[in-house]
Amino acid sequence: MNISIIIPNYNGEELLKKNLPKVLSAARNYKNGSVEIIIPDDPSTDDSAKIIDNFIKNIKDKNVKGMTIKNSNKSHAGFSHNVNRGVIHSTGEIIILLNTDVAPREDFLDPLISHFEDESVFAVGCMDESVENGKTVLKGRGIGKFERGFLIHSKGGIHKVNTLWVSGGSGAFRRATWDKLGGLDTLYDPFYWEDIDISYRALKSGFKVFFEPRSVVRHEHEKGIVKRDYEESYVKRIAYRNQFIFVWKNITDRKMINSHFLHLPYHLLKSIKDLDFAFWSGFFMALSEIKKIENQRREIKKLFVRTDSSILRDYKD
């Protein structure tokens, strides 16, 4: 199968220098099709563009090519917009998403791609050697439960291969299904929940999502753009906003919808008690997008063939 490795970038100068050679090594090691490396660049203010151009210019392999898409429109910036730009320009049957802070092992591609022999598979996630507070934590499989009106997601044990979502920072996706689902939802920009959202929509539409422990990447989360460039209070507001968007857009089981609205006063009052005003801010930010959310909800429901409860039963760990 031909593959497209997409690496969305924003001010990732040092990470690109460090990790692009490792991506190229993995691409060269793949022998079952052609590989293109696409680096869509949001309006970076560092030397990212020079590094990307130089990297592409020096790819000399017959089976590997590179390209970049430069965005000068700040209103169309953010992770989902940037990834979607890359996908539009891709030609591979399988899309591999890698963050700039991710370094793949040379042999990580073959185990990922093998799953796509099954036409019903939409996405496959990698084993993350996640660097956190100086320690390496193995992760990459997600689980979740619906509790007090929200989807609560968490890290699952790596002894199983089913997963509730595939990370947009290190995962493989079937292009045809991606297009059918409409790609990443830009309502979640600048970051968070977009990968959970598309994985969940795929599961509700009858597709399969897996975790592949043999496909190993090293992920230096603390060097990524979110940890590095955004204030914690802003990140928290966006995370709350996107948690609301996810529920309002995707949850269709009547019992869960009722639970969400019945628990909403509890959460709003508790956030006041805890002085967690980011929750209120996230709520109003989501509310301001309600028309867009409702329109998307109407469209995506046409694809759903499974209930929320039937999905979440499978991901308790």
N, C-alpha and C positions, 0 to 999 in steps of 0.2 A: 504493500500500500504506500502511496505517496503521502508525505506528511508536511505540515507547515508548523514550524516552531515560532510562536509569537511571543515577543518579550516587550510588554508595554513599559515605556520609560518616562520618567520625569526627574530631572536633576540626579541621575544615577551615575554620574561620571566615574567615581571610584569603583562602584560595584560592576559597571560594565567592563572596566579594565581587568578586573579580577575574574569575572565569571564568563564573559563571552568566549574566551579560549576553551573553556571546559564544555560549553554548549557546542562549539565547533567540533571538538574531539568526539562528542557523542554522536553528532550528525554524521561524521565520517565513518563511524563504526557501524552505522545502520546500512544494511546491504539489501533490504527487501523493497526498495523503491527510492524515489528521489526525495530530497529534503530541501526545503526553503526556510531560511531564517528571516523573519520579518520583525523589524523593530519600529513600531509606531511610537513617535516621540511627541508628547504633549509639549507646550511651549516652555522648554527647559531654558534656564538662565545660566547654566554652567557650560562646560565644554563637551557635553554629551554628543552634540551633533557631529563634532570633529571626530570623536572616538568611533561613533557609529559608521560614519562615512569611510574612515580609514579601515575599519574592520571589514566592511563589505568589499572595499576595493581589493583587499588582500586575500579574499577567498579564491583559491585557485583550483578548487576541486571540480571535477566534471559533474559529480552527482549532487553537489551542494551549491546553492545560490543564495544571495542575500539581497534584501531591499529594506528601505525605510520609508515611512510615511510621516511627514512633518505637519504638525497642527499649529497654526498660528492664531486660532480662534479660542480665546480663554473661556468663552461661554460653552464650548463643547469639550472642555477638559474634564478629566476624571477617569477612573479605572475602566468603567464600562464603555464609555465613549471611545477610549483609546484602544481597548481590546477589539471592539466591534469594527473600528477602522482597519485594524490589521486583518481581521477575518474577511472583510469585504474584498481585500486585495489578495487573499490566499487562494491557492489552487489545489492544495492537498485534500485527500479524503478524510484525513484525521488531523485535527488541530491539537497542538501541544502548547499549553500556556505555561510560561515560566516567568516568575518575577525576577527583577534584576538582582535581588538578594539571594537567589537560588543558584546553587552549583550542582548540576547533575553528574552522576557517575557515568563513565564512558559507556556502560552496558545497560543503561536504564530504559532504552526505547523498546527493545524487542519484547520484554514481558508485558509492557503496556499495550503494544499493538496487537499482540496475540489474542486479546479478548474480543477484538472487533471482527473476528471471523463469525461471531454470532451477531446477526443483523439487528437484534433487539437491544444490543448494548449501546448506550449513549455516551457514557463517560467512565473513565478509570483513573483513580487517584494514586499518587506516589506515596512511598514511605518517606516521611520527612525526618531527617536528623536535625531537629529544631534546636538551635542554639539559644538558650534562655538563661540569663544570669550566670553565664560562664559554664553552664552545664548543657549536655546534649540529651534531649528528650525525644524518644521515638513516637511519632504521631502521624496522622494522615487519614485515619478512619473516624467518621463522625456518627454520633448517635443523638437522639432527641426525644423529648416528651412534651406534651401539651399540659401546662400547669398554670393554674390561676390566670387563664386567658391568653397565654403567650406560648410560642414555641421556645422551649429552652434547649439549646444545643450544647453539646460538650464533646470532649475527646473520648473516643471509644477504644476498647482494647484492640490491639493489633493482631489478635489470634483469630480473627474472623475476616472474611473478605467482603461482606455486605457493608455498605456505608450509606448514610443519609444524604451526603453530598460529597462532591469532589472539589477540592480547593482550586480557585482560579490562579493560585500562585504556583501550582505544580500538578498538572493533570492533563489528561487526553480526552478529546471530545470528538464525536462523529459529526462532520461538517453538515451532512444532509439533515440530521436531526436538529442540530443547532439552528439551521435556517428555518426549519419547521416550527421550532419553539420561539423564534424571533430574536435569538441572541441574548446577550446580557441586557438587563433592564437599566436604562440610564437614570431612572428615578432614584436609584441607590447611590449615584455619584455624590461625592468623590470616591467613597469606598465603603466596604462592609455589606454583607448579606447578599450581594449579587450572585455569588457562586452557589450559596445555599438555595436561593430563589430558582435558578435555572435547573439545578439538580432536582429540586422538589417538584417543579413543573414537569420534568421528564418522568419522574416516578409516577405522578398522578396521571400522566398520559400513557402509561403502560410500558415505558422503557426501563432498562436495567442500568444500575450504577454500581461499580465495584471499586474495591481497594486492592492494590497490587503491592504486597510487601517486598517483592524482588526488585522493584523499580525505585532505587534509592536516590534521594537528592539531599543536599545539605542546605538548610534554610536559616540564614542569619537574620531572624525577624527584627532584632534590635537595631539593625543597620538600614532597615527599610524606610521608605519615605514617610509612612504614617507615624512611626515612633520618632523619627528624626525631625520632621518639619511642622508637625501640628500640635497645638496645645491640647493637653489632656481634656480640658473642659469641652473643647470643640469636638474632639473625637467621641466623647461620651454623648453629646447631643445628637450627633449623626447616628451613632449606634442605636439610641432609643428611637429616633425617627424611623430608621429602617426596620426596626422590630415591629413597629406599628404598620408600616407599609406592607411588610410580608404577610401579616395576619389579614389585613383588610383586602389584600389582593388575592391570596391563595387559599385561605381556609373556607371550606364550603360545608363541612359537617355542621348541621344545625346545633347540636349539643355544644360543640366547641365555640361556635359564634356566640351563642348565649352566654357561655362561660366568660368569653372575652369582655362583653359589655357589662355583665354582672360584676366582674372583678375590677372594672375600670375605676369606679369611685374609690375602691380600696387602694389601688396603686397611686392614684392622684393624691389622696390624703396622706398615705404613707410617705410619699416623696416630700411633702411639706414637713412632716414630722422629722424626716431624716435630713432636711435641708438639701435635698437632691433636686434642685430646680432644673437641672438638665433634663429630667424626665418630662416636666411640663413643657420645656422648650421643644423637645423632640416631638411631643404630642401635637403641638400647634404647627410645627414644621410639616408634619405628616398631614395634618388636617388641611393645610393650605394646598396640598396636592390631591385632594379627595376626588376631584372630577377626573383627573388622569388615572387615578387608581381604579375608579369605578369603570372607566372605559376599558382599561386593560383586563379587569376582572371578567367583564362580559365576553371578551374575545378569548381569553385563555380557557374559560370554562368549557368551550366547545371541544377542546382537546382532551379534557379529563375523562378517564375511564375508571379510576380508582377513588375510594374515599380516603379522607385524612386518617381515620381510625385504622383502616386496613394497612396503611403505610407505616404509621408509627408503632404498630404492634411488632414490626420486624426490626425495630432499631432501639431496643431497650438495653442492648449489649448482650 
